[in-house]
């Protein structure tokens, strides 16, 4: 069995177990009170992102996007492709697939869904985000949206497996500064909800060795 196929089989089994949730999120928690808010309200908007796994020479990879600069909380941030739930969406999985197609050109019919991780509440923008995990058995031909995507970072999951790579820094956000753990990817800081999703995925996998080995 090829390593990527073996990895997908292993992850599928792991996702059937209870999720680590807050235990994983705490690893990448920021210091700001706004980011520690954990209570959605009646005005909270639902959204979803797609954590799309695919092989590059049998190394497990996924795309992160760099948001363009704009007047808002998530200006210039690194994130998974995704966005808000629309009334025309069948469910949040549909939302994740639709947004991924709009933002990076991934065809929904190519994606096989494995499951979901724990929803994450983002206090400053009042979004409740569902991470959807899917995979494609080949490297996609990405087509970034001119309006919504500044750059695509094709990231190897192995890069995030070394706990010594987690760093900490002060980051400026509208109206505040936060001290937060982050992963560094191609000179970009991956922090906040995106970093928490990656941390939970690693904890689900119970990573103890390079992911390109058979599991």
Beta strands, then each sheet from edge to edge (+ up, - down):
strand 1: 45-56
strand 2: 59-66
strand 3: 78-79
strand 4: 82-84
strand 5: 112-116
strand 6: 120-122
strand 7: 127-135
strand 8: 151-156
strand 9: 167-173
strand 10: 176-185
strand 11: 188-190
sheet 1: 3+ 2- 1+ 4-
sheet 2: 3+ 2- 1+ 7+ 5-
sheet 3: 3+ 2- 1+ 7+ 6-
sheet 4: 3+ 2- 8+
sheet 5: 9+ 10- 11+
end
